[in-house]
Amino acid sequence: MYVAMSAARQVMIKQGTNNHNLANINTTGFKADIDNFKAMPVYGPGHPGRVYGEDHRSGIDHTQGQLISTGVPLDIAVNGNGYIAVQNEDGSEAYTRDGSLRVTAQGLLTTSAGHPVLGEGGPITLSPYNDILIGSDGTITIQPLGQAGGELAVIDRIKLVNPESQSIERTANGLFKTAAGEEPADADVTLATESLETSNVNSVAALVNMIELSRQFEAQIKMMSAAEDNDVAAAQLLKLN
């Protein structure tokens, strides 16, 4: 009963991770969570016994999603490894692969989730413009409002970083942080302009995994039911004696 109960609980945890990945299949730049079952013995008096499975989070799948050309000047995607630096709700620096950018009424450059994009001196603010261009190195150039065509102004450069994948952790709001807190800008990180990166979740694999986990959960419930039936039968035998 204990082994079956523990297994059912761990399957539910892994199903939650799988469903979270599946729910973000259309989230720009989303990276799937990875977890696996690990055999764990039960410790007690004497030698350990009754090995059961425990769900362990293995990390994040950093595989790049597909790059889709949108033709929108404010859409960017990181080429290969790297992240876009943004400001978290608490004012700290965080990182994202979400390159679907917006400009607020106050001129603040943000992600689609509303996080301010960081430049060389902090959050990037744009003055009114006729046209905007983001270079592959993150440099933002605008044609100021009312200026003749050909007169361009360099506003700022988006901070791009490339931390070690082992040091990256996902936060509750979907951003990424590192143990270092703030990573230095990396000139080797480049952008694909007027493009967006899709989620790297494999929808077919996630759906198949969801079905397999559901069957595993049902199997554990049947084992608990069988153990209960055996307990009832044993009690009846004791009553006969």
SULQUITA-V96064 format. One record per pair of residues at least 24 apart in sequence whose ideal C-beta (glycine too) atoms are under 7 Angstrom apart, sorted by sequence separation. I is the first residue (numbers start at 1). J is the second residue. If there is no record, write none. Layout:
i->{I:I}
j->{J:J}
//
This chain:
i->{33:34:75:161:162:34:75:76:86:93:160:161:34:159:160:162:10:33:34:74:88:162:74:87:161:31:32:86:87:126:160:31:86:31:86:87:124:86:124:84:85:29:87:120:119:120:119:119:120:119:14:117:118:13:10:10:7:10:6:7:3:2:3:137:138:136:136:134:136:74:76:73:134:73:115:73:31:95:29:29:29:28:29:28:28:84:85:84:85:94:82:83:82:96:82:95:96:81:94:95:94:94:28:88:93:86:93:83:100:99:99:97:62:82:82:60:60:78:79:79:78:79:77:76:77:76:76:77:75:77:78:75:77:73:75:72:71:70:67:69:70:69:70:68:67:68:67:68:65:66:64:65:65:65:64:63:61:28:29:32:28:30:31:32:30:27:26:25:24:25:24:25:22:21:22:21:18:22:18:19:18:15:18:15:14:11:11:12:11:8:11:8:7:8:4:4:5:4:1:4:1}
j->{57:58:99:185:186:59:100:101:111:118:185:186:60:185:186:188:37:60:61:101:115:189:102:115:189:60:61:115:116:155:189:61:116:62:117:118:155:118:156:117:118:65:123:156:156:157:157:158:159:159:55:158:159:55:53:54:52:55:52:53:50:50:52:190:191:190:191:191:193:132:134:132:193:133:175:134:97:161:96:97:98:98:99:99:100:158:159:160:161:171:160:161:161:175:162:175:176:162:175:176:176:177:112:175:181:175:182:176:196:196:197:197:165:186:189:168:170:189:190:191:191:192:191:191:192:192:193:195:194:196:197:195:197:194:196:194:194:194:192:194:195:195:196:195:195:196:197:198:197:198:197:198:199:200:200:200:200:196:197:200:197:199:200:201:201:199:199:199:199:201:201:203:201:201:206:206:206:210:209:210:210:210:213:213:213:213:216:217:217:217:220:220:220:221:220:223:224:224:224:227:227}
//
